Amino acid sequence: MGIPTYIHEQNAYPGVTNKMLEKHVRKVFLGFANACEYFRDPDKHVITGNPVREEFLNADREAARKRLGYSDDEFVVLAFGGSQGAGRINKAMMSVIKEFNGEKGIRICLGTGTYYYDAILHAMKEDNFEPAENIEINEFMHDMADRLAASDLVISRAGALTVAEVTVCGAPTVFIPSPIVSGNHQYHNAKAIADRGGAFVIEEKELDNVKLSEKIRSFMKDKAVLQEVSEKSRECSRRNATEIICDTVLEDYVNAQG
């Protein structure tokens, strides 16, 4: 119908549909610069990053910790696998939780996802395991901006918007990409950040529950490493993604009007 059309590719490894649509649209907005190599027409490419909500852009560590009731000297680990959860991350984190249960100076916050929450509570009951005060197990977390801002270390999947949110917040992150997504795109998302020093990547096939606990302990002892990763993570973010998209469309419209 001749309607001006634009597409946005969120991931570092683009999907087949967007690659096919490239020739039909005016511009292709890209969440990751790495995605350029998989498209054919550089003149159409605009690297925007992925838009995130304003609350992530304005997240503040001190204010977030105060709202969540965390003390300044706690080492806070936040782990989640998305709204539905991730079974392998939950399994690894239950080992971590048992390792650090009741230990002073560290807080573990796990978002299990709705699919796994009841099963995890049941498993803990069967094991006669009682989480101490430094352990939080949540089905779903609605205050993710505060959670990310308050965390010293994040453990998560590497969906495009998760990557955008953690980098905007500068949250040092261990990405465990889902291996069951098209084109293994989560691995490419995570690697795009890790290659710039802004994150760590552990592929699910290499995930070792004991080594994950050891890794957390090593970070607790050397927070300077996490500070450097945090800074590089922020450098990977694009805080004005929404503005770039809007400005590009409006400018294109004005130019088309002559």
N, C-alpha and C positions, 0 to 999 in steps of 0.2 A: 504493500500500500504506500510505499515511499516514506514511511515514518522514520525520522532519524533515530537510530538505535545504537546503544552502547552496551558493552558487557564488562563484567568485572570478574577476573579470575583470582580467587582467594589464595590458592595454593602455589607453592614453588614448582610443583609438577602439575601442569594443567590437565584438565579433563578433556576427553575426546570431543564433547559437544562444543566447548568453547573454541577449540582449535578449528573445528569445522565452520563455526560461525564467524570467524575472523574476517573472512572476505566479504561478509554481508553487512558489517557494522562500521560506524564512523571511527570509533576509538575502542581500544581494548585497555581497560584499567587493570593494573597488575598489583597484587598484594606483595609479591616478592620480585625483585629485579631478576632473580635466577630464571624466572619463567619466560623471559624474553627469548631465550634460545630455542624454545619449543614452538614459537609462532613464526610466521613468515614475513610479515610486513612491519618493519621497525617504525615506519612513519605513523602507524596507528597506535603504537604503544605509549602508555602513560603510566609511569611507576607511581602508584598512589599509597601503597600500604593498605592495610585493612582498617576500616573505620571501627572505632570503639566508643563506648558511651562516655559521656562527659565525666562521670564519677571516677573512671580509671585515669583520665588525664589529670584530675585534681587530687588523686590519692596522696595522703600524707602519712608517713610512718608513725610519727608521734601521736597524731590525732587518732589514727586507726588503732593503735595499741591501747590507747586510753578507752576508746569505745568498746573494744573487745575484752578489756580487763586484763591485758597482758602487762607484766612488769618489764622495765627497760632492759634488765639483764638476762631475760630468758632467751634461749636460742629456739626460735620457732620454726618448726618444719610443717609445711602444708602439703598434703598429698590428695590428689583427686583424679578421677578418670572421666569427668564429664557428668552430665545430668543422669545418665543411665548407669554410669560407673564403668570400671574396667576390672574384670576378675583377676587378672594377673597382677595388677598394681595392688589391689586389695589384699591378695595373698601375701605379697612381699611385705606390705605395710603391717600386716598382723604380726609378722616375725619381728619387725622393727619395734612395734608397740610393746611386745612382750620383753624385748631387750631393754627398752628405756622406761618401762612402767615404774612410776614412783621415783625416778631419778631427778634430783634437783638440777635446775639450770637449763632444762630442756622441756619444751612443750611440743607434743605431736598432735596435729589436727588432721583427721582423715575424713574426706567426703566420699562415702561408699557408693553413692548413686542409688536411685530408687530400686533398681533391679536386685541389688545385692544386700541391702540394709538388713532385712529380716533374717536372711541366712547367716550373716555375720554375727548378729546378736544371739542367734540360736547356737552357733558354733562356740561362742564365748561361754555361754551357759553350760554347754556340754563339757567344756574344758575346765569348768569352775574358775574361769578367769575373770577377775574384777578389775576394770580399768581404774587407775589412780587419778588424782586430780589433775595431773599433767597430761592426761590423754583426753582428747575430744573425738568422738565418733558421731558424725552427722550424716543423715540421709541425703540432705541437699543443703547447699549454702547459698543464701540470697545476697549476702554481703561480700561478694568476691573482691571488689575493689579494696575494701578494708583488709580482707584476708591476705591478699597479695602484698599490699603495702606494709603489713605488719610482719611478714615472714622473712626469715633469714635464708631459708632454702625452700624451694618448691619442687615437688615431684609430680609430673603430670604427663598426659598424652600430648600430642603435638598437632592438634587441629589448628587450622589457620587462625581462628579468632582467639583461641587460647594463647597461641604464640604472640599475637598482636597485643593481648592484654598484659601478659607477663613482661614483654619488652617495654611497653609504655610505662609500666610500674617499676621497671628495672629490677625485677625479681630474679635472683640467681636460681636457675632452674636445671633440674635433671630431667630431660625429656625421655620418655619411654614410648616411642611411636607405636601406634597400633599397626600390626602387620597385616591386618585383614581389611585394608582400604584400597580403593582403586589406584593403580600405579604406584603403590607404596608411598603416596604423597606425603603422609605424615613424617616419614623419614627424611624426605627432601626438605620439608619445612624446618625440622629440627636442625638438620645439617647446615642449612643456610645461616642459622644463628650461631651454631657451634663453630663453624669455620671462621667466624669473625671474633671468636673468643667470648661470645655472650651467653653461652649455655654449655651443658654437658649432654651427651647422648649415650643412652644404654639401649641397645636393641633388645626386644623382649626375649629373643633366643639366648642372649648373654646375661640376662638378669639373674643375679644370685642373691638370695635373701640375706645371707650372712655378710656378703661383701657390701651390700647396700647399707647395712648398719655400720660397717667399718668406714664406709665413705662419709657417712654423716658425722661420725666421731672425728674424722680427719678434718672436716670443715669446721667443726666446733673449735678445734685447736688452732686452726689457721684461717681466721676470718678475713685476713687481708686478701686471700684468694677470692673469696666471695665478693668483696668490695670491688675488686677489679672486674670480675664477671658482671656485676651489677652495672657498672659504668659502661661496659661494652654492650650489654644488653640494651640499655637505653639508646645507645648510638645506632642500634639496629631498628629502632622503632621509627614510625612516621606519625607524629602527633596530629598532623593536619590532613589526614587522608580524606576526610569528608569535604573539607574546603577545596582540595585539589580536584576532586570529582565534580563538585558543583561549579567551580570556576571554569573548568574545562568545557563542560556542557554549555554553560551560559555564553562563553566566548565563542564557541563553535556556532551557537544559535545566532549571535550578533553578526558574525562573519557571513553566515548563510543569508542573512537579510540584506546584505550588501552595504 
